[in-house]
Amino acid sequence: MNHKRVERLWRREGLKVPKKQPKRGRLWLNDGSCVRLRPLYRDHVWNCGFMAERTRDGRAFRLLTIIDEYSRECLSIDVARKLTSEDVLDRLMQLFVDRGLPAHIRSDNGPEFVA
């Protein structure tokens, strides 16, 4: 059944019909001031992030990934048991020398990026 028929049956039975909730846009504030930056060309927006995994014996390791959002090219993957803010800065500096400076870098608020 579609939603109109369900609402009609609810009203006939005297039930309260819930209001339809609006779709929520991604990364928007109530006043619409925050808009997600869309990449327009290569090396415009890079995305830096961490992933965590475990080996069979239960030991954890982390992956630092840096991706060009326009071309979806993976610029770097660093794997180590422990990755610090110094490791992130070293990798970014190396990429700046090799590929040039991006216009924007997007990252989460992890401890490596805060430091």
mmCIF file of the C-alpha atoms, coordinates in Angstrom:
data_MODEL
# 
_entry.id   MODEL 
# 
loop_
_atom_site.group_PDB 
_atom_site.id 
_atom_site.type_symbol 
_atom_site.label_atom_id 
_atom_site.label_alt_id 
_atom_site.label_comp_id 
_atom_site.label_asym_id 
_atom_site.label_entity_id 
_atom_site.label_seq_id 
_atom_site.pdbx_PDB_ins_code 
_atom_site.Cartn_x 
_atom_site.Cartn_y 
_atom_site.Cartn_z 
_atom_site.occupancy 
_atom_site.B_iso_or_equiv 
_atom_site.pdbx_formal_charge 
_atom_site.auth_seq_id 
_atom_site.auth_comp_id 
_atom_site.auth_asym_id 
_atom_site.auth_atom_id 
_atom_site.pdbx_PDB_model_num 
ATOM 1   C CA . MET A 1 1   ? 0.000   0.000   0.000   1.00 0.00 ? 1   MET A CA 1 
ATOM 2   C CA . ASN A 1 2   ? 1.156   3.506   -0.613  1.00 0.00 ? 2   ASN A CA 1 
ATOM 3   C CA . HIS A 1 3   ? 1.357   6.208   2.056   1.00 0.00 ? 3   HIS A CA 1 
ATOM 4   C CA . LYS A 1 4   ? -1.831  8.023   0.942   1.00 0.00 ? 4   LYS A CA 1 
ATOM 5   C CA . ARG A 1 5   ? -3.980  4.965   1.516   1.00 0.00 ? 5   ARG A CA 1 
ATOM 6   C CA . VAL A 1 6   ? -2.406  4.329   4.909   1.00 0.00 ? 6   VAL A CA 1 
ATOM 7   C CA . GLU A 1 7   ? -3.024  7.931   5.949   1.00 0.00 ? 7   GLU A CA 1 
ATOM 8   C CA . ARG A 1 8   ? -6.661  7.718   4.806   1.00 0.00 ? 8   ARG A CA 1 
ATOM 9   C CA . LEU A 1 9   ? -7.187  4.540   6.861   1.00 0.00 ? 9   LEU A CA 1 
ATOM 10  C CA . TRP A 1 10  ? -5.549  6.123   9.901   1.00 0.00 ? 10  TRP A CA 1 
ATOM 11  C CA . ARG A 1 11  ? -7.840  9.161   9.668   1.00 0.00 ? 11  ARG A CA 1 
ATOM 12  C CA . ARG A 1 12  ? -10.904 6.940   9.257   1.00 0.00 ? 12  ARG A CA 1 
ATOM 13  C CA . GLU A 1 13  ? -9.980  5.124   12.477  1.00 0.00 ? 13  GLU A CA 1 
ATOM 14  C CA . GLY A 1 14  ? -9.401  8.417   14.294  1.00 0.00 ? 14  GLY A CA 1 
ATOM 15  C CA . LEU A 1 15  ? -5.641  7.966   14.623  1.00 0.00 ? 15  LEU A CA 1 
ATOM 16  C CA . LYS A 1 16  ? -3.187  10.820  14.464  1.00 0.00 ? 16  LYS A CA 1 
ATOM 17  C CA . VAL A 1 17  ? -1.266  10.883  11.178  1.00 0.00 ? 17  VAL A CA 1 
ATOM 18  C CA . PRO A 1 18  ? 2.425   11.762  11.739  1.00 0.00 ? 18  PRO A CA 1 
ATOM 19  C CA . LYS A 1 19  ? 3.783   14.664  9.734   1.00 0.00 ? 19  LYS A CA 1 
ATOM 20  C CA . LYS A 1 20  ? 6.243   13.823  7.000   1.00 0.00 ? 20  LYS A CA 1 
ATOM 21  C CA . GLN A 1 21  ? 9.764   14.677  8.125   1.00 0.00 ? 21  GLN A CA 1 
ATOM 22  C CA . PRO A 1 22  ? 11.886  16.662  5.685   1.00 0.00 ? 22  PRO A CA 1 
ATOM 23  C CA . LYS A 1 23  ? 14.988  15.073  4.223   1.00 0.00 ? 23  LYS A CA 1 
ATOM 24  C CA . ARG A 1 24  ? 18.122  16.315  5.865   1.00 0.00 ? 24  ARG A CA 1 
ATOM 25  C CA . GLY A 1 25  ? 20.908  17.581  3.671   1.00 0.00 ? 25  GLY A CA 1 
ATOM 26  C CA . ARG A 1 26  ? 24.430  16.467  4.359   1.00 0.00 ? 26  ARG A CA 1 
ATOM 27  C CA . LEU A 1 27  ? 26.563  18.872  6.407   1.00 0.00 ? 27  LEU A CA 1 
ATOM 28  C CA . TRP A 1 28  ? 23.977  21.662  6.498   1.00 0.00 ? 28  TRP A CA 1 
ATOM 29  C CA . LEU A 1 29  ? 23.191  23.798  9.502   1.00 0.00 ? 29  LEU A CA 1 
ATOM 30  C CA . ASN A 1 30  ? 19.708  25.160  10.171  1.00 0.00 ? 30  ASN A CA 1 
ATOM 31  C CA . ASP A 1 31  ? 20.595  28.491  8.599   1.00 0.00 ? 31  ASP A CA 1 
ATOM 32  C CA . GLY A 1 32  ? 22.216  26.814  5.574   1.00 0.00 ? 32  GLY A CA 1 
ATOM 33  C CA . SER A 1 33  ? 25.624  28.317  6.284   1.00 0.00 ? 33  SER A CA 1 
ATOM 34  C CA . CYS A 1 34  ? 27.717  25.149  5.970   1.00 0.00 ? 34  CYS A CA 1 
ATOM 35  C CA . VAL A 1 35  ? 27.984  23.755  2.449   1.00 0.00 ? 35  VAL A CA 1 
ATOM 36  C CA . ARG A 1 36  ? 30.149  20.770  1.566   1.00 0.00 ? 36  ARG A CA 1 
ATOM 37  C CA . LEU A 1 37  ? 32.892  21.799  -0.829  1.00 0.00 ? 37  LEU A CA 1 
ATOM 38  C CA . ARG A 1 38  ? 32.701  19.890  -4.107  1.00 0.00 ? 38  ARG A CA 1 
ATOM 39  C CA . PRO A 1 39  ? 35.998  19.189  -5.872  1.00 0.00 ? 39  PRO A CA 1 
ATOM 40  C CA . LEU A 1 40  ? 36.197  20.870  -9.275  1.00 0.00 ? 40  LEU A CA 1 
ATOM 41  C CA . TYR A 1 41  ? 39.547  19.640  -10.605 1.00 0.00 ? 41  TYR A CA 1 
ATOM 42  C CA . ARG A 1 42  ? 42.507  17.412  -9.726  1.00 0.00 ? 42  ARG A CA 1 
ATOM 43  C CA . ASP A 1 43  ? 44.336  18.363  -6.548  1.00 0.00 ? 43  ASP A CA 1 
ATOM 44  C CA . HIS A 1 44  ? 41.509  20.703  -5.515  1.00 0.00 ? 44  HIS A CA 1 
ATOM 45  C CA . VAL A 1 45  ? 40.349  18.730  -2.437  1.00 0.00 ? 45  VAL A CA 1 
ATOM 46  C CA . TRP A 1 46  ? 42.307  15.987  -0.679  1.00 0.00 ? 46  TRP A CA 1 
ATOM 47  C CA . ASN A 1 47  ? 40.743  13.773  1.973   1.00 0.00 ? 47  ASN A CA 1 
ATOM 48  C CA . CYS A 1 48  ? 42.864  12.449  4.862   1.00 0.00 ? 48  CYS A CA 1 
ATOM 49  C CA . GLY A 1 49  ? 41.579  9.756   7.153   1.00 0.00 ? 49  GLY A CA 1 
ATOM 50  C CA . PHE A 1 50  ? 42.477  6.848   9.381   1.00 0.00 ? 50  PHE A CA 1 
ATOM 51  C CA . MET A 1 51  ? 41.289  3.273   9.456   1.00 0.00 ? 51  MET A CA 1 
ATOM 52  C CA . ALA A 1 52  ? 42.029  0.719   12.158  1.00 0.00 ? 52  ALA A CA 1 
ATOM 53  C CA . GLU A 1 53  ? 42.237  -3.066  11.838  1.00 0.00 ? 53  GLU A CA 1 
ATOM 54  C CA . ARG A 1 54  ? 43.568  -6.053  13.731  1.00 0.00 ? 54  ARG A CA 1 
ATOM 55  C CA . THR A 1 55  ? 45.749  -8.950  12.682  1.00 0.00 ? 55  THR A CA 1 
ATOM 56  C CA . ARG A 1 56  ? 44.857  -12.576 13.404  1.00 0.00 ? 56  ARG A CA 1 
ATOM 57  C CA . ASP A 1 57  ? 46.736  -12.488 16.675  1.00 0.00 ? 57  ASP A CA 1 
ATOM 58  C CA . GLY A 1 58  ? 44.697  -9.459  17.826  1.00 0.00 ? 58  GLY A CA 1 
ATOM 59  C CA . ARG A 1 59  ? 47.348  -6.761  17.452  1.00 0.00 ? 59  ARG A CA 1 
ATOM 60  C CA . ALA A 1 60  ? 46.029  -3.476  16.109  1.00 0.00 ? 60  ALA A CA 1 
ATOM 61  C CA . PHE A 1 61  ? 47.423  -1.486  13.198  1.00 0.00 ? 61  PHE A CA 1 
ATOM 62  C CA . ARG A 1 62  ? 46.331  1.732   11.529  1.00 0.00 ? 62  ARG A CA 1 
ATOM 63  C CA . LEU A 1 63  ? 46.164  2.992   7.974   1.00 0.00 ? 63  LEU A CA 1 
ATOM 64  C CA . LEU A 1 64  ? 46.542  6.626   6.943   1.00 0.00 ? 64  LEU A CA 1 
ATOM 65  C CA . THR A 1 65  ? 44.847  7.201   3.585   1.00 0.00 ? 65  THR A CA 1 
ATOM 66  C CA . ILE A 1 66  ? 45.087  10.358  1.501   1.00 0.00 ? 66  ILE A CA 1 
ATOM 67  C CA . ILE A 1 67  ? 42.719  10.546  -1.473  1.00 0.00 ? 67  ILE A CA 1 
ATOM 68  C CA . ASP A 1 68  ? 42.178  13.092  -4.239  1.00 0.00 ? 68  ASP A CA 1 
ATOM 69  C CA . GLU A 1 69  ? 38.388  13.539  -4.149  1.00 0.00 ? 69  GLU A CA 1 
ATOM 70  C CA . TYR A 1 70  ? 38.024  14.661  -7.774  1.00 0.00 ? 70  TYR A CA 1 
ATOM 71  C CA . SER A 1 71  ? 39.826  11.791  -9.472  1.00 0.00 ? 71  SER A CA 1 
ATOM 72  C CA . ARG A 1 72  ? 39.268  9.298   -6.597  1.00 0.00 ? 72  ARG A CA 1 
ATOM 73  C CA . GLU A 1 73  ? 42.970  8.530   -6.817  1.00 0.00 ? 73  GLU A CA 1 
ATOM 74  C CA . CYS A 1 74  ? 44.633  7.194   -3.700  1.00 0.00 ? 74  CYS A CA 1 
ATOM 75  C CA . LEU A 1 75  ? 47.683  9.369   -3.209  1.00 0.00 ? 75  LEU A CA 1 
ATOM 76  C CA . SER A 1 76  ? 49.094  7.523   -0.207  1.00 0.00 ? 76  SER A CA 1 
ATOM 77  C CA . ILE A 1 77  ? 48.430  4.663   2.183   1.00 0.00 ? 77  ILE A CA 1 
ATOM 78  C CA . ASP A 1 78  ? 50.698  4.393   5.218   1.00 0.00 ? 78  ASP A CA 1 
ATOM 79  C CA . VAL A 1 79  ? 50.411  1.336   7.430   1.00 0.00 ? 79  VAL A CA 1 
ATOM 80  C CA . ALA A 1 80  ? 51.933  1.106   10.904  1.00 0.00 ? 80  ALA A CA 1 
ATOM 81  C CA . ARG A 1 81  ? 51.206  -0.104  14.410  1.00 0.00 ? 81  ARG A CA 1 
ATOM 82  C CA . LYS A 1 82  ? 51.332  3.494   15.589  1.00 0.00 ? 82  LYS A CA 1 
ATOM 83  C CA . LEU A 1 83  ? 50.848  6.607   13.462  1.00 0.00 ? 83  LEU A CA 1 
ATOM 84  C CA . THR A 1 84  ? 51.506  9.980   15.074  1.00 0.00 ? 84  THR A CA 1 
ATOM 85  C CA . SER A 1 85  ? 50.916  13.559  14.009  1.00 0.00 ? 85  SER A CA 1 
ATOM 86  C CA . GLU A 1 86  ? 54.577  13.685  12.908  1.00 0.00 ? 86  GLU A CA 1 
ATOM 87  C CA . ASP A 1 87  ? 53.921  10.802  10.513  1.00 0.00 ? 87  ASP A CA 1 
ATOM 88  C CA . VAL A 1 88  ? 50.936  12.646  9.048   1.00 0.00 ? 88  VAL A CA 1 
ATOM 89  C CA . LEU A 1 89  ? 52.953  15.845  8.585   1.00 0.00 ? 89  LEU A CA 1 
ATOM 90  C CA . ASP A 1 90  ? 55.851  13.958  6.975   1.00 0.00 ? 90  ASP A CA 1 
ATOM 91  C CA . ARG A 1 91  ? 53.549  12.245  4.483   1.00 0.00 ? 91  ARG A CA 1 
ATOM 92  C CA . LEU A 1 92  ? 51.741  15.479  3.621   1.00 0.00 ? 92  LEU A CA 1 
ATOM 93  C CA . MET A 1 93  ? 55.027  17.329  3.111   1.00 0.00 ? 93  MET A CA 1 
ATOM 94  C CA . GLN A 1 94  ? 56.245  14.601  0.792   1.00 0.00 ? 94  GLN A CA 1 
ATOM 95  C CA . LEU A 1 95  ? 53.008  14.794  -1.229  1.00 0.00 ? 95  LEU A CA 1 
ATOM 96  C CA . PHE A 1 96  ? 53.241  18.602  -1.381  1.00 0.00 ? 96  PHE A CA 1 
ATOM 97  C CA . VAL A 1 97  ? 56.708  18.287  -2.903  1.00 0.00 ? 97  VAL A CA 1 
ATOM 98  C CA . ASP A 1 98  ? 55.669  15.544  -5.345  1.00 0.00 ? 98  ASP A CA 1 
ATOM 99  C CA . ARG A 1 99  ? 52.249  16.842  -6.453  1.00 0.00 ? 99  ARG A CA 1 
ATOM 100 C CA . GLY A 1 100 ? 52.026  20.466  -5.357  1.00 0.00 ? 100 GLY A CA 1 
ATOM 101 C CA . LEU A 1 101 ? 49.705  22.083  -2.836  1.00 0.00 ? 101 LEU A CA 1 
ATOM 102 C CA . PRO A 1 102 ? 45.994  21.237  -2.891  1.00 0.00 ? 102 PRO A CA 1 
ATOM 103 C CA . ALA A 1 103 ? 43.471  24.035  -2.544  1.00 0.00 ? 103 ALA A CA 1 
ATOM 104 C CA . HIS A 1 104 ? 41.774  22.288  0.419   1.00 0.00 ? 104 HIS A CA 1 
ATOM 105 C CA . ILE A 1 105 ? 42.428  19.347  2.744   1.00 0.00 ? 105 ILE A CA 1 
ATOM 106 C CA . ARG A 1 106 ? 39.460  17.644  4.418   1.00 0.00 ? 106 ARG A CA 1 
ATOM 107 C CA . SER A 1 107 ? 39.949  15.522  7.545   1.00 0.00 ? 107 SER A CA 1 
ATOM 108 C CA . ASP A 1 108 ? 38.132  14.330  10.615  1.00 0.00 ? 108 ASP A CA 1 
ATOM 109 C CA . ASN A 1 109 ? 38.844  15.662  14.102  1.00 0.00 ? 109 ASN A CA 1 
ATOM 110 C CA . GLY A 1 110 ? 41.070  12.784  15.169  1.00 0.00 ? 110 GLY A CA 1 
ATOM 111 C CA . PRO A 1 111 ? 43.912  13.273  17.652  1.00 0.00 ? 111 PRO A CA 1 
ATOM 112 C CA . GLU A 1 112 ? 46.541  13.071  14.914  1.00 0.00 ? 112 GLU A CA 1 
ATOM 113 C CA . PHE A 1 113 ? 45.004  16.015  13.053  1.00 0.00 ? 113 PHE A CA 1 
ATOM 114 C CA . VAL A 1 114 ? 44.312  18.056  16.181  1.00 0.00 ? 114 VAL A CA 1 
ATOM 115 C CA . ALA A 1 115 ? 47.958  17.823  17.228  1.00 0.00 ? 115 ALA A CA 1 
# 
